């Protein structure tokens, strides 16, 4: 089945850790590329993160192969260069200059493999900030996202690693574009994706909002909503449901269904701008109606009417979400501790197909033997490298470590 996947036949060598770089590799791997993760002998340090970092490695490293190598040894560098000579893509997200010191910078590698597409993912693209250490939280603060999220409560980072994930996605987009261009030129190229530029891209709508309105941009918690009804409302159980009414047609349907003909017939509420101005009048009326309704009753009514609505979910609720489970949006995966669970797959469908789990999250060096043999090392060579501690290899967890793509 892997031969039918869009990126089958593309080999990627990944020198990445934490979230941004592994996200890029995940996108390519889920789409069928052979992504070989190069780890230190004791494994990517991301494997050892706890607390809020505990989900990073198991989320962004499925469908990849792991080879554990001592990159400071001459033999280790030699075997990695053989891998790169066989590859289409190299990805890395280490500090600026680190790959050059190891002899794996683009200028060196393009002499070895002129068709190589080389993607660096950093905190900042070339410019005055390029040597700074960039983290998702750093750029959220300096790029305006934390300001827009927190408002009167003070700067607050978004509730997910949005720049790391999107930075990896833009890296993957650039790689695909470079591979396509290679069909024309016959040559690879160097490309970069960066966190700060990513958050600036996210902030573009707010940057231009100021020009469009002539007013200073207010943070999300403090701003006047674009629609009169676009809020969380409390139901009779005390639980919250988000409800939106965002068009004139929806306003008509909403008013008719909830017995608000007086509001609908009010000439001062005919247009959305008028209704936005009248929010202090409208919201208490609607809140009182919703407070008498059960949560499920309200959601069922909104769904029947075609109104935007949402329960207020927690991350763990998604495991049992009926839509994700029915639509193939969750794929089975086995963690390194043997626990089986589910993980969201790429949020796209191609020709009626979702892209699931082919390889479970790799153990450190799980594919070392397999990968070395693919570039010409014999059994004796591999065993010597293992004995000399140039590479490390874990035992394969067995046949059930692989599953067909969903």
C-alpha positions as CSV (number, residue, x, y, z in Angstrom):
1,X,0.0,0.0,0.0
2,X,2.9,2.4,0.6
3,X,3.7,2.4,-3.1
4,X,0.3,4.0,-3.7
5,X,1.0,6.9,-1.4
6,X,1.7,10.3,-2.9
7,X,5.3,10.6,-1.7
8,X,6.3,7.0,-2.1
9,X,9.9,6.7,-3.3
10,X,11.0,10.0,-1.6
11,X,13.7,9.5,1.0
12,X,14.1,12.1,3.8
13,X,16.9,12.2,6.3
14,X,15.7,14.1,9.4
15,X,18.0,15.8,11.9
16,X,15.2,17.3,14.1
17,X,13.9,17.4,17.6
18,X,11.1,18.9,19.7
19,X,8.1,20.0,17.5
20,X,8.9,22.2,14.4
21,X,11.2,19.9,12.5
22,X,9.5,16.6,13.5
23,X,6.2,18.1,12.3
24,X,7.7,18.7,8.8
25,X,8.9,15.1,8.7
26,X,5.5,13.8,10.0
27,X,3.7,15.5,7.1
28,X,6.1,14.0,4.6
29,X,6.0,10.6,6.3
30,X,2.2,10.4,6.5
31,X,2.1,11.1,2.8
32,X,4.3,8.1,2.1
33,X,7.9,9.4,2.2
34,X,10.5,7.2,3.9
35,X,11.6,9.5,6.7
36,X,14.8,8.3,8.5
37,X,15.3,10.0,11.9
38,X,18.9,10.4,12.8
39,X,19.2,10.3,16.6
40,X,22.1,10.3,19.1
41,X,23.1,6.9,20.6
42,X,20.9,7.6,23.7
43,X,18.0,9.0,21.6
44,X,16.4,12.3,20.8
45,X,16.2,14.3,24.0
46,X,12.6,15.0,23.2
47,X,11.8,11.4,24.1
48,X,12.7,12.3,27.7
49,X,10.5,15.4,28.1
50,X,7.8,15.3,30.8
51,X,4.9,17.5,31.8
52,X,3.6,19.6,28.9
53,X,6.3,18.2,26.7
54,X,5.4,14.5,27.2
55,X,3.2,14.4,24.1
56,X,5.7,15.9,21.7
57,X,7.6,12.8,20.7
58,X,4.7,10.3,20.3
59,X,2.7,12.9,18.4
60,X,5.2,13.9,15.7
61,X,7.3,10.8,15.1
62,X,5.0,8.0,13.8
63,X,5.6,6.6,10.3
64,X,9.4,7.3,10.7
65,X,12.4,5.0,10.9
66,X,15.1,5.6,13.6
67,X,18.8,5.2,13.2
68,X,21.0,6.0,16.2
69,X,24.5,7.3,15.3
70,X,27.5,8.9,17.0
71,X,27.8,11.9,14.7
72,X,31.1,13.0,16.4
73,X,32.8,9.9,15.2
74,X,34.4,9.7,11.8
75,X,32.7,6.4,11.0
76,X,29.4,7.8,12.1
77,X,29.7,10.9,9.8
78,X,30.8,8.6,6.9
79,X,27.7,6.4,7.1
80,X,25.4,9.4,7.4
81,X,27.0,10.9,4.3
82,X,26.2,7.6,2.5
83,X,22.6,8.0,3.6
84,X,22.4,11.6,2.4
85,X,23.9,10.6,-0.9
86,X,20.9,8.3,-1.3
87,X,18.3,10.8,-0.2
88,X,16.0,13.4,-1.8
89,X,15.6,15.6,1.2
90,X,17.4,16.6,4.4
91,X,15.6,18.4,7.2
92,X,17.1,20.0,10.3
93,X,16.1,22.4,13.1
94,X,19.3,22.7,15.2
95,X,20.8,26.0,16.3
96,X,22.3,28.1,13.5
97,X,25.7,26.8,12.4
98,X,25.4,23.4,14.2
99,X,25.0,21.4,11.0
100,X,28.0,23.2,9.3
101,X,30.2,22.2,12.2
102,X,29.3,18.6,11.8
103,X,30.0,18.8,8.1
104,X,26.4,18.4,7.1
105,X,25.6,22.0,6.0
106,X,24.0,22.6,2.6
107,X,27.1,23.8,0.8
108,X,29.0,20.6,1.7
109,X,26.1,18.3,1.0
110,X,25.1,19.7,-2.4
111,X,28.5,18.7,-3.7
112,X,27.8,15.2,-2.6
113,X,24.2,15.2,-3.9
114,X,23.3,18.1,-6.3
115,X,19.6,16.9,-6.3
116,X,19.3,17.3,-2.6
117,X,16.5,19.5,-1.2
118,X,17.7,20.9,2.1
119,X,15.2,22.4,4.6
120,X,16.4,24.3,7.7
121,X,13.7,25.3,10.2
122,X,14.8,28.1,12.6
123,X,13.6,30.8,14.9
124,X,14.1,33.6,12.3
125,X,14.8,33.9,8.6
126,X,18.0,35.7,7.6
127,X,18.1,39.2,9.0
128,X,19.0,41.1,12.2
129,X,17.4,38.4,14.5
130,X,18.7,35.3,12.7
131,X,21.2,34.3,15.4
132,X,18.7,34.6,18.2
133,X,17.3,31.5,19.9
134,X,13.7,31.2,18.8
135,X,11.0,29.3,20.6
136,X,7.3,29.2,20.0
137,X,6.6,31.1,23.1
138,X,9.3,33.7,22.3
139,X,7.8,34.5,18.9
140,X,4.3,34.5,20.3
141,X,5.4,37.3,22.6
142,X,7.3,39.4,20.1
143,X,5.0,38.8,17.2
144,X,1.7,39.9,18.8
145,X,0.0,36.6,19.2
146,X,0.3,36.5,23.0
147,X,-1.0,40.1,23.2
148,X,-4.0,39.2,21.0
149,X,-4.7,36.1,23.1
150,X,-4.5,37.5,26.6
151,X,-5.8,41.0,26.3
152,X,-6.7,42.6,29.6
153,X,-5.4,39.5,31.4
154,X,-1.9,40.1,30.1
155,X,0.1,38.4,27.4
156,X,-0.9,34.7,27.1
157,X,0.6,32.1,24.8
158,X,-1.9,30.2,22.6
159,X,-3.0,26.8,24.0
160,X,-1.0,24.8,21.4
161,X,2.4,24.9,19.7
162,X,0.9,26.8,16.8
163,X,4.1,28.3,15.4
164,X,6.1,25.2,15.7
165,X,3.4,23.1,14.0
166,X,2.8,25.7,11.2
167,X,6.5,26.3,10.8
168,X,6.9,22.6,10.1
169,X,4.0,22.6,7.7
170,X,5.5,25.5,5.8
171,X,8.8,23.6,5.7
172,X,6.9,20.7,4.1
173,X,5.2,23.0,1.6
174,X,8.6,24.4,0.6
175,X,10.0,20.9,0.2
176,X,7.2,19.8,-2.0
177,X,7.6,22.9,-4.1
178,X,11.4,22.3,-4.4
179,X,10.9,18.7,-5.4
180,X,8.5,19.8,-8.1
181,X,11.0,22.5,-9.3
182,X,13.7,19.8,-9.4
183,X,11.8,18.1,-12.2
184,X,12.5,21.2,-14.3
185,X,16.0,22.2,-13.2
186,X,17.4,18.8,-12.2
187,X,18.9,20.3,-9.1
188,X,17.9,20.6,-5.5
189,X,18.0,23.8,-3.4
190,X,18.3,25.2,0.1
191,X,15.1,26.5,1.8
192,X,14.2,27.8,5.2
193,X,11.1,28.1,7.4
194,X,11.0,30.2,10.6
195,X,8.9,30.7,13.7
196,X,8.9,34.5,13.8
197,X,7.9,34.9,10.2
198,X,5.2,32.3,10.8
199,X,3.7,34.3,13.6
200,X,3.9,37.5,11.5
201,X,1.9,35.6,8.8
202,X,-0.7,34.7,11.5
203,X,-0.9,38.3,12.6
204,X,-1.4,39.7,9.1
205,X,-5.2,39.8,9.5
206,X,-4.8,41.9,12.6
207,X,-2.1,44.2,11.1
208,X,-4.5,45.0,8.2
209,X,-7.5,45.2,10.4
210,X,-6.0,48.5,11.8
211,X,-5.8,49.9,8.3
212,X,-9.3,48.7,7.4
213,X,-10.9,50.2,10.5
214,X,-8.6,53.1,11.3
215,X,-8.7,52.0,14.9
216,X,-6.0,50.4,17.2
217,X,-6.4,46.6,17.1
218,X,-7.9,45.2,20.3
219,X,-7.0,41.8,21.7
220,X,-9.5,39.0,21.4
221,X,-10.9,39.1,25.0
222,X,-11.4,42.9,24.8
223,X,-12.7,43.4,21.3
224,X,-16.1,44.1,20.0
225,X,-17.2,40.9,18.2
226,X,-17.8,41.1,14.5
227,X,-21.3,39.6,15.0
228,X,-24.0,40.3,17.6
229,X,-24.2,36.7,18.6
230,X,-20.8,35.0,18.7
231,X,-20.3,33.9,22.3
232,X,-20.3,31.2,24.9
233,X,-23.7,30.8,26.6
234,X,-24.5,29.0,29.8
235,X,-27.2,26.2,29.7
236,X,-29.4,25.1,32.5
237,X,-26.8,22.5,33.6
238,X,-24.3,25.3,34.0
239,X,-22.3,24.1,31.0
240,X,-21.2,26.4,28.2
241,X,-22.1,26.1,24.5
242,X,-20.7,28.4,21.8
243,X,-23.3,29.8,19.4
244,X,-22.8,32.1,16.5
245,X,-25.2,33.9,14.2
246,X,-23.1,35.3,11.4
247,X,-25.4,36.2,8.4
248,X,-28.7,38.0,7.9
249,X,-30.3,34.7,6.9
250,X,-29.1,33.0,10.1
251,X,-30.5,36.0,12.1
252,X,-33.9,35.4,10.5
253,X,-33.8,31.6,11.2
254,X,-32.6,32.2,14.7
255,X,-35.3,34.7,15.6
256,X,-38.1,32.7,14.2
257,X,-37.0,29.5,16.0
258,X,-36.5,31.1,19.4
259,X,-39.6,33.3,19.3
260,X,-37.7,36.6,18.9
261,X,-40.0,38.1,16.2
262,X,-39.9,41.4,18.0
263,X,-36.2,41.6,17.6
264,X,-36.3,40.5,14.0
265,X,-39.0,43.1,13.1
266,X,-37.1,45.9,14.9
267,X,-35.9,48.2,12.1
268,X,-32.9,49.2,14.3
269,X,-31.6,45.6,14.1
270,X,-31.9,45.0,10.4
271,X,-28.2,44.9,9.6
272,X,-25.3,43.2,11.3
273,X,-23.5,46.5,12.2
274,X,-26.7,47.6,13.9
275,X,-27.0,44.4,15.8
276,X,-23.4,44.6,16.9
277,X,-24.0,48.0,18.3
278,X,-27.1,46.6,20.1
279,X,-25.2,43.7,21.7
280,X,-25.8,45.0,25.3
281,X,-29.5,44.8,24.6
282,X,-29.6,41.5,22.6
283,X,-27.2,39.3,24.7
284,X,-29.2,39.3,28.0
285,X,-32.4,38.3,26.1
286,X,-30.6,35.4,24.4
287,X,-28.7,34.3,27.5
288,X,-32.0,34.0,29.5
289,X,-33.5,31.8,26.8
290,X,-30.4,29.5,26.6
291,X,-30.2,29.3,30.4
292,X,-33.6,27.5,30.4
293,X,-32.4,24.9,27.8
294,X,-30.4,21.8,28.3
295,X,-27.0,21.6,26.7
296,X,-27.9,18.8,24.3
297,X,-31.3,20.4,23.5
298,X,-29.6,23.7,22.5
299,X,-27.0,21.9,20.4
300,X,-29.7,19.8,18.6
301,X,-31.7,22.9,17.9
302,X,-28.6,24.8,16.5
303,X,-27.7,21.8,14.3
304,X,-31.2,21.5,12.9
305,X,-31.2,25.2,12.1
306,X,-27.7,25.2,10.5
307,X,-26.3,27.6,13.1
308,X,-22.6,27.5,14.1
309,X,-22.3,25.9,17.6
310,X,-19.8,24.0,19.6
311,X,-19.6,22.3,23.0
312,X,-16.5,23.4,25.0
313,X,-14.3,20.3,24.8
314,X,-11.1,19.3,26.4
315,X,-8.2,17.6,24.5
316,X,-9.0,14.2,26.0
317,X,-12.6,14.5,24.7
318,X,-11.4,14.1,21.2
319,X,-10.5,10.4,21.7
320,X,-14.2,9.6,21.7
321,X,-15.4,12.2,19.2
322,X,-17.8,10.4,17.0
323,X,-16.9,12.4,13.9
324,X,-13.2,11.8,14.2
325,X,-13.7,8.1,14.8
326,X,-16.2,7.6,12.0
327,X,-14.3,9.7,9.4
328,X,-10.9,8.1,9.9
329,X,-9.5,11.2,11.6
330,X,-7.9,9.1,14.4
331,X,-5.3,6.4,13.7
332,X,-4.1,3.7,16.0
333,X,-0.6,3.9,17.3
334,X,1.5,2.1,19.9
335,X,3.7,4.1,22.2
336,X,7.2,3.0,23.1
337,X,5.9,1.7,26.5
338,X,3.6,-0.6,24.6
339,X,0.4,1.3,25.3
340,X,-2.0,1.4,22.3
341,X,-3.9,4.6,21.7
342,X,-5.1,6.8,18.9
343,X,-3.7,10.0,17.3
344,X,-5.1,12.6,15.0
345,X,-4.0,12.2,11.4
346,X,-3.3,14.8,8.8
347,X,-6.3,17.1,8.4
348,X,-6.8,16.4,4.7
349,X,-8.4,13.8,2.4
350,X,-7.0,12.9,-1.0
351,X,-9.1,10.9,-3.5
352,X,-11.4,9.8,-0.6
353,X,-8.4,8.5,1.5
354,X,-7.0,9.6,4.9
355,X,-3.4,8.9,5.8
356,X,-2.9,6.8,8.9
357,X,-0.3,4.8,10.7
358,X,2.1,2.6,8.7
359,X,4.9,2.5,11.3
360,X,4.4,3.0,15.1
361,X,6.6,5.5,17.0
362,X,10.1,4.0,16.6
363,X,12.3,2.9,19.4
364,X,15.8,4.4,19.5
365,X,17.8,2.9,16.6
366,X,15.0,0.4,15.8
367,X,15.8,0.6,12.1
368,X,19.5,1.0,12.3
369,X,20.3,-2.4,10.7
370,X,17.7,-2.0,8.0
371,X,18.8,1.5,7.0
372,X,22.5,0.7,6.9
373,X,21.9,-2.4,4.8
374,X,20.0,-0.2,2.3
375,X,23.1,1.8,1.6
376,X,25.4,-1.2,1.2
377,X,26.6,-2.2,4.7
378,X,26.8,-6.0,5.2
379,X,25.9,-7.9,8.3
380,X,29.5,-8.0,9.5
381,X,29.9,-4.3,8.9
382,X,26.8,-3.5,10.9
383,X,27.8,-5.7,13.8
384,X,31.3,-4.0,13.9
385,X,29.7,-0.6,14.0
386,X,27.5,-1.7,16.8
387,X,30.4,-3.2,18.7
388,X,32.4,0.0,18.2
389,X,29.5,2.0,19.5
390,X,29.3,4.1,16.3
391,X,25.7,3.1,16.0
392,X,23.0,1.7,18.3
393,X,20.1,-0.6,17.5
394,X,17.1,-1.6,19.6
395,X,15.3,-4.8,19.1
396,X,12.3,-4.6,16.9
397,X,9.1,-4.8,18.9
398,X,7.7,-7.3,16.5
399,X,5.3,-7.6,13.5
400,X,2.5,-5.6,15.2
401,X,4.7,-2.5,15.1
402,X,3.5,-1.9,11.5
403,X,0.0,-1.4,10.3
404,X,-1.4,-0.7,6.8
405,X,-2.3,2.9,6.0
406,X,-5.9,3.7,6.8
